[in-house]
Amino acid sequence: MYREDVILPLVKEKCVLDCGGVDHCFVEHKRDEGSWLHDQIRSRAKECVGVDILEDRVDQLNSIDGYKFLVANVEELDFHEQFDVVVAGELIEHIYNAGLFLDGAWRALKDNGTLVVTTPNFQAFSRMVYMVVRGKEVCHEEHTCYYSRQTLSYLVERHGFEIKEFHVLGRPAQTRLRTWIRSAVHAVRPQLGEQLVMVAEKKSKQSKYSDKW
């Protein structure tokens, strides 16, 4: 099971806000092979609005019939109870203030709306092996932080959401052998999977600082 298996049933016939939907330089390739998440969401949703900070890419996509993207910083979302689902696919590890994003997502969702967050797993087996073998930190140059199941759950719950599903999933590697090794490790130790996929429901209020200790 991959992230699409969790996300796509949730967006069917829903009003969806796809945060960070522009997949940088990979859009054309992923569109051609049918693996671009925004396209997959858009084809199933009743309405799909994308937001991204990359103005030139947004303009390019909006020139193609059927796309509706807005240029916006996801830490400054200004929607109010407009969407059934907010999707943040491989986004939260890129932003500078996850709390501001979650506040904006909470405001953007209708009552009992659904937030979906996917992000790399800090405790992934491949990451640990790389650090042991190479002796180097494993970090994308544009990532600001990494999450585990516990830290992501705590952060999201404090910002007014109730966790409904949490999956630690595998991801294909560049070679069949690596994919097989990842799958074998994940079967034995699921918590060492490559990707976190969390589904949460908006609660009536936030509790960021109440009963903290």
N, C-alpha and C positions, 0 to 999 in steps of 0.2 A: 504494500500500500504506500502511495506517495501523497504529497500534500494536496494534489488535485482531487484525489479520491475523497478527501475530507471537505474541501472548499466547495466544489461544484454543486453537490446536492443542496448546500445551504443557500446558494444564490439563485436557485431556479425560481423565476417569476417574482423576484424581489427587486427593490430599489437599492442599488449597491454603490458605495463609494470605495473606489480602488485607490489606495494611497501609495504613491511611488510607482504607479503602473508602467511608466516608461522604463524599459529594460536597457537603457543606455545604448551601446553600440550593437547589442545583440537582437534588437527588435526585428529587423528584416529577416535575419536567419531563422529566428524562432517563429515568425509569422509564416514563413514558407514551409516549415516542417510541422506547423500546428501545435507548437509547444509554448507559445506565449500565453502566460496566465491571464493577462487582461483580455485577450481575444476570447479565451475559453469562458471567462466570466461573462463578457458582453454578449456572447451568443446564447446564453442561458437566462440572463437576468431580464426582468421587465424593463429596467432602466439602469444604465451603468455610467457613472461619472468618474473620470480619472483625475487625479491631481498629481502634479510633479513640479519640481523646481526648475527643470531644464526647459527654458522658454523656447529655444530653437527647435527642440524635438517635439514639444507640444504643438507648435505652429505647423510643423511638418505633418504630424498625425491628424490634426484637425482639418487639414486640407484634403484628407481622404474621407470619402463619404462613410458615415456611420460612427465615427469616433467623436467623443465629447470629452476633451481634456481641459482642465483649468490650470493655469500657472499659479502655484501656491506653495508656501512652505508648510509642511505637515505639522509643524510645531505651532502654527498660527491658524488652524482651521476655524472658520467662522460660520459653520452651518449649525442650524438648530432644529433638531428632531425631524430631519428630512429623510433619513435612510433606514432601511430594515437591517442592512448588513454593512459593516465597515471591514474591508480587507487590507491587511498590511503584510504583503508577501516579501520576505527578505528585506525589510525596511528598517526595523527598530534598531538594528546593529549599526546603521549608518548615521542616525540622527544624534544631535548634541544634547537634547533634553527630552527623554522619553516621557517624562511626566506631563509636559506640555502637550505632546502628541496625544496621550491617553485622555487628558482633559478635553481636548478638541473632539476626539472620537466619541467620548461619552455624550457631549453636547449634540453631536451630529446624529446620534442614533435616536430612533423613536423609542417609546417605552418598551422594555423587554427586547430591544434590538440586540443583534449579535455582532460581536467583535471577533475577527479571526486574525491571529498573528502567527507568522512562521518566521523562523530565524535559525541560524546554525547553532548546533549544540556544542557548548563549551567543553563538554565531557565526551565528545565523540572519540571513538577508538582511533580513527585515522589521525586526529590531532595529537593524541597522546603518543602514538608511535612515531610521528614526525619529530616531536620534541625530544623523545628518548634517543632516536637514531641520529638525527641531525644536530641536536643540541641547540635548536633555535626556536624562537617564539613563532607560532603559527598565527599570522594576523594579516588580513587583507589591508592594503594601505589606506582604504577609505572607511574602515570600520572603527567606530568609537568605543565599542564595548561588546562583550559576549555574555550570554545568559545560560543558566542551567534551568532545569525544570522548577526547582525551588525558587530561585530568584525571580524568574519571569512570573510565576504564579503570585508571589507576594506583591510584586509591583502592580500587576494588573488588578488584583483584588483590592488593594488600597485605593485605587483610582475609580472605584465604583462598579466593579464587575464581579460576577460569580462564575467561577470556572465550571464549564459543563463537560468539556472533553479535553484531554491532554494526551497527545501522542508523541512518542519519540520514534521517528521513522528513518529508514535508510534512504540513501540517494545513490544513483548510478555513478560509478567511477569512470575514468577515461579508458580503462582496459577491462576486459571480462574477468581476468584473474582478480583484480582489485575489487571489482563489484562482487564477485563470489566470496572473497574474504570478508568484506563488509557485511554481506548478508549472513554469513555463518556466525560471525561475532554477534550480530544483532539478534539472531535467533537464540543465542545462549544468554546474552546480556543485553536486553532491549535498551537499557539506559545509556548504552554506548553508541546508539544510532547517530546519524549525521545531522538530523534536523528535528527541531521542536515545532510542533503544530498545536496551537492552543485555540480552543473555542470557548468564548465567554459571553454571558448575558448581562446586559445593562441592568443595574439595580436602581432603585429610586433615588439613592443619594450616595455620595462618596464618603469615605472614611479615612482620608489620607493621614490625618494626625490624631484621630481619636483612639484612645486605648492602645497607643503604640507600644508602651512598655508595661 
